[in-house]
């Protein structure tokens, strides 16, 4: 906090996060939030057996930061923008015209514009589906119990105007989140979109801890083994987090030598560098793709055949309920496929080999050109195989813990899966940027030994700092929102 620039960026980020959390708890106008809350509490109590419905609901609610549970303004969260970005990245790697645009001088701005337009399209479609679900919950496999288990209607005044209004509000909320993420990236610390996702995931942590306490301590009864199971789970969680950190940072460093060149009486080259090849090159993307592929068919089947027994069985299988081996096998196969697909589209060994050859670089013991490309391709294939195995274990770990040990689905999401990978990656990135700020100002970093890799990377935050007046007004707005929220909570609680 002694560095003015770093202090300003951290404070600016924290103040914007207050607005992010506010939009995740304000219910869309026209929805009876009490009915939705009662239904959600009932589903959360169905933690025994690891039912597919409970696991899917917990995952979707975690990524929206409780917005789905509250049917809030930010119910869609930042995921439409993430989905649009992923789609544009894949299309840029596959479609030649988009690939050509991305290499132009202002190509990144055009790709960014296309991404935002695609985000609006996804928001309108997903917002329409959510609005129709609120009007007719019996047609939605996730909300069907509301229609049969509550005497009150979820939307008292349903109609075309409600659907149109809800779609516009939810779309505007998602676009506002995207804009806030861009502001965090430019004037704050870390990547704004990633920080929003991380905060939404961490928001569910207190509720998960309470469920674990209720399961293994308060609800232990005469079973004296439950407290010991809790201690074993905490130790296992530490091991899982350590393994995720280690494998997220793991890389193979390929040595690169540059030939000496004499230009105008001066000698250039001759140094040795390293090319890092990450073990988990795809990051969290293969898991996201695999879970999306398994989740969307169940939703579509539920919409088309809401009252069919076989449709309920298919939904349970794809959600990890019954026939768990089918779910695990499909998840593992899709993670392997998308891991290699991501490497094939994003890692270009031929281009890397050509660039090395043009700049006089070579890998010791490997001839330049095609042999270098084959060596890089072979090395990445082996590393991707190890990374895919790691991702598969991390992805199915929450389902295994939930079904075999009775861990509540919400708590199981923190033992692996997409959420844990995102938290680890984002926190490591933020720590690198803060470390770089400290080193540039001649301060010691977080650790006197073994400082973080990449500490001399760009400190992030390319935009201008927020002025004092902007921080003051943001602080006032955040204080008003916090005080208003506390007052509203006290009024409703009594």
N, C-alpha and C positions, 0 to 999 in steps of 0.2 A: 504493500500500500504506500510505500515511500516514493514510488515512481508515478508522477502525475498522469502520464499518458495511460499507463496500465490501470491505474485506479479509475480513471474516467471510463475506460472500456468495460471494466468489470461492473461498475455501477450502472452503466447504460444497459448492459445485458440483463442484469437482475431486475431493473425496473420494467423492461419490456416483458419479462417473464410473468410479472404480475398480471399484465393484460392478457397474456396467453392463458393463464390459469382461470381468469375471470370468465373468458368466453366458453370455457369447458364446463361451467356449472350453471350458466343461465339457460333455462329451458326455452325452447322455441315457443313463441306465443301460440296459444290454442291447444296445448298438450297438457293433460293432467299429470303432472310429474309424480304425484303420490301413487297413482296406479302403476306407473312404470317402475318406481322404486320398490313397491311391494313384490312385483313379479321378479325383479332382478334379485332380491334377497332370497326368494324361494329357489331360484335356479342355482344361486351360489351355495345353498345348503346341500345340493345334490353332488357333493364332492366324492362320495364313495363310489368306487368302480370306475372312475375316470370317464364319465359319459362324454360322447362326442360333442353334444350340444353344449355342455358346460365348458369344455376345453376351448371350443371355437369362440364362445361368448367371452371367456376370460381373455383370450388373445386379442380379439377385436377391441374390447373395452380398454385393455392396457395401452394399445397404440393410440387410441383417441384420448387418453388421459382422463377417462371417465365421461367424455362427451357423449359416447353412445349410451351409457347408462342413464345420463340425464337428458338425453335427446336435446342436446344443447346447441348453441349457435355454432360451435366448433365441432359438431358431431363427426364430421368427416376427417377432422384433423388435417395434417399436412400430407397424408398418404396420397391424395390425388396428384399433387405436384411431384411426389417421389415416383409414382407410377408413370406419369408423363415423362419425367426425366429419363427413367429406365428405357421406356419405349423409344424415345428419341436417340438415346445412345446406341441401342441395337439397330435402329433404322439407319443411323449415320454410318455404322460399320457395314451394313448390308446393301443399302441403296446407293448406287454410284453418284447420283446427283446431289444427295445430301452430304456425302463424303467430300465432294468437290467444294460445296459451299462452306463446309467446316474448315477447309484449308485456306479460304480466302481471308483478306485482311479484316473485314468486318463480319466474317462468317459466324463467330461465336455469338454476336448480337442477334443475327438472324435465327440461329438455332435456339437461342434463349426465347425469342419471340414466338417461334413455333411451339416451344414447350409450354409457354403460358397459354396460348390458344388451345392447345390440347388439354391443358389442365381445366380450363373453363368447360370444355365439352364433357370431360369426365365428371366434373362437379355437378353439371346439370343432370347427367344420367343417374349418378349415384344419389343425388338429392331427390330426384323424382322417385327412385325406388324406395328411399327412406320415407318420403312423405306418403306414398301409397301404403307402406307397411304400417304407418301410424294410423291411417284411416281404416284399413282393413287388416288388423293384426292376425285374423284367422288364416289368411293366405300366406303369411310369412312363417316359415318353420321355426324362427327364433322367437316370435311373439305370439304363437298360437295359443299358449296357455293363458294369455291375458283375456282373450275372448271367452274362454270357458271358466276361468277361475275368479273373475272379478265381476261384481254387479255394476260397476261404474264403467263408463266408456272412456277409452284413452283420449279420444278427441271428441269432446261434446258437440262442437259445431263443425262437423266435417263437411267438406264441399270443395268444388273446384277452386274457389278463392283461397282456401286453406292450403291446398296443394301448391298452387302457384306461389303464394307468399312464402311457404316453407322452402321451396326450391330456391327462390331468390335469396332468402336469408342465409341458407346453408352455403350456397355458392359464394355469396359475399364474405361469409366468415372464413371459408377456405382461402379465398384470395387475399384477405387481410392477413391471415397467418403467413402466407407466402411472402407478402410485403414485409412483415415484421422479421421474418427470417433473413431476408436480404439486408435489412437495416442492421441486424445483429452482425452479419458477416462483414459489412463495411465499417461499422463504427464500434462494434463490440469485440468480444474475444471468442475465437473458435468459429466453426461453421454454424450459422444461425438455424438452418433447417434441422441439422443433426442435433443441436442443443434442444430444440423444441420437442423432438421425438424422445430424447433422453429424459427430459423433465416430465413428459407425459408418462413414461414408463416408471420413473422413480415415484411418481405420485401414487401409484398402486402399492408401493412397498409397505406403508403402515398397515393398510388393510390386509395384506398378505401375512404380515407378522402377527396380527391379531387372530387371523384364522388358524395359523400354526399354534398359537398359544391355546386357543379353544380346543384344538384337536388333540394336542399332546400333553397339555398341562391341566387345564380346567376340566376337560372331558375325559381325563385318564381313568377316573374311578378307581377300581381295584386293580387295574392293570398297571403294575409297577414298571413294566418295560417301556411304556410310552415316553417318560422323561429321558431314558437312555437313548431311545430312538431320536429324540430331538437333539441331543448332544451329538449323536452320530451324523445327523443331517447337517448340523452347523459345520462340523469338521469336513464333511463331504463338500459343502458349498465352498469352503475355503480352497479345497483342492481343485474344484471345477474352475473357479475364478482364476487361480494361478495358472492352470493349464490353458485357459482361454487367452490370458495375457501372453503367455510364452509362445503359443502357436500363432497368435495374431502378429507378433513381432518377428517370428521366425523367418529367416530368409537364407538363401544360398548366395554367397558373394562370389561371382565369377570374375577372376582377374582379367583386366584388359591392359595390354601394353601398347604404347604408341611409339612408332618409329621416329628416330631423330631426323630432323630436316634442317638444312641450313638455308636461311633466307636473308640476303643482304648482310652477310657477315655475322648474323645471329643464329644461334642454334635453338630450334623449337622441338618439342616433344621429348621422348625419352622417359617420361614418367609412367608410373603404373597406377591404374585406378581399378575400381571394382564396380561391377554391374549387379545390383541386388535383384534376385529372383525370389519373390515371396512364396512361401508355402501355401498360404491361403490367399491366392491372387484375387479370387472373386469376392472376398469379404463375405458380407451377409447376403449378397444378391441371390446365390443359388437356393438358400433356404426360403427367401421371400417368394421366388418363382415357384418352388415346389409346393409351398403352403397355399399359394394363390390358386394353383392348378387343382389342388385337392379340395379347396374351399368353394370355388365358384360352381363346379358341377353339382355339389350338394345343394347350393342355394337355388340353382336353376331347376333341379328336379323337384325341390320343395315348392317352388312357385307353380310349376306345371302340374304336379300331382300332389296336392296338399293332403289328400285324405287316403292315399294308397299305402297299404302296409309295406309293400316292397320298396316304395320310395323312402319310408322311414328307416328301413333296414340298410339301404344304400347310404343314406345320410350318416347313420351310426358307424358304418364301416369306414367311410371316408373321413369321419371325425375322430377315429381312433377308439370308438366304443367297443362294439363286438368285433370278433375276428381281428384282434390287434395285429396279428402277423401280416395281414393284408395291408394295413395302414403303414406299418413299418417298412415292408418291402417296397411299396409304392414310393414312400418318402425317400428311402435310400437310393432307389433307381433314379428318381427325378433329380435328386441333389447331385449325383454323379453326372447325369446328362448335362445339367445346367452349369456345373463347374467346368466341364470341358468345353461347353458351348461358349461360356463367357471368355475363357482363355483364347479360344479360336477366333473370337470376334475382336477382342481388345489387344491381344498380344500378337504382334506381327514380327516373327523372327526374320523373314526375308528383308523387310525394311531396315531392321536393326543391323543385320549383316551388311547391307549396302552402305548404311551410314558409317559403320566402322571402317569399311574398306575405303570410302572416300576420304575419311579423316586420318588414315594411316594407322588405325587401331586393329589389333588382332588378339585373339585368345591364345595363350601359349599352348603349343602342341596341336592347334587346330588351324587348318588352312583357311584363308579369307574366302568370302563368297558363299557358295552353296554349302560347303562342309560346316561353316560357322552357323548358318541357318538351321541345318539339320541337328547340330549339337544343341542349340538353344531350344529347338522344338522338342528334342528328346528329353532334355533336362526339365523343361516345364511340364511335360507329360507325367514324368515321375513325381515331381513335386505336387502336381494337381491331384494325383491319385492319393497321396498322403493327406492333402488338404481336404479332399472329398470325404475320406473316412472320418476325419476329425469333425467335419460339418455334420455328417450323418449321425454320429454319436451325440453331438450337442443338440441336434434337432429333435431326436426321439427321446432324449433324456427326460424332459418334463412329462411326457405321456407315460413313460415307464414308472416314474416315481408316483404319479397320480394313480395309476391302476394297481401297482403292486404294493405300495406302502401307504396308500390312502392319503397322500399329501394333497391338500386343497389345490384345485387347478390354478387359482390365482397365484398362490405361493410357488407352485411348480414352475411357473414361467421364469422365475429368477434363478433356477438351477440349470438353465440352458436355453436353447432356442434362440430366436431372433433378438429378443430383448436383451439378453446378457451380452451377445456379441456387439450390439449397438452401443450399449453402455460402456463397455471396455474400450471400443474403438474411439468413441467421442471423448471420453475422459483422458485417454492417452494423447489425443490430438490437442486438447485444451492445455494439458500439462506441458506439452512440447512448446506451444506458443508462449505460455507464461515463462517457461524456462529461457526461451530465446530473448524475451524482453529483459529478463534479469541479467543474462550474460552480456547483452549489448550495453547495459548500464553499469557493468563491472560489479554486479552483485553476485554472491554465491547462489547457486541454484537450489533446488529442493534437497539434494543430497551432495555431500562432499565427495562421495565415491560412487562410481557407477551411474553417472548422470544419464538422463534419458537419451536414447538414440535420436538423431535428427535435431539436436538442440540448436544447431546453427541454421535451421531452416528459416523460411520467411516467417516473421512474427505474426502474420495475418492482419486483417483489418486494413484493407487498402483505402477505404474512404477517409474523409476528414473526421476529426474528433467532434463529438457533440459539444456544443457550447455550454457555458455555465447556465445560461437561461433555460436551455432545453433540458438539462439535467434537473434544474430546479422545478420546472413545470411537471416533468415526469415524476419527480419525487412527491409533489403535491397530489397529483392524480393518483399515484399508487397509494399514498396515505389515505386519501378519501375512499378509495375502493376497499382497502383493508378494513378501515373503521366501519364503513357501511356494511360490509360482509359480516363482521362480528356482531353488529347491532341486529341485522336481519336474522342471524343464527340464534341469538338470544331470544328474539321475539317468537320465532317459530318453535324453539325448543320448549318454551313455557306456554 
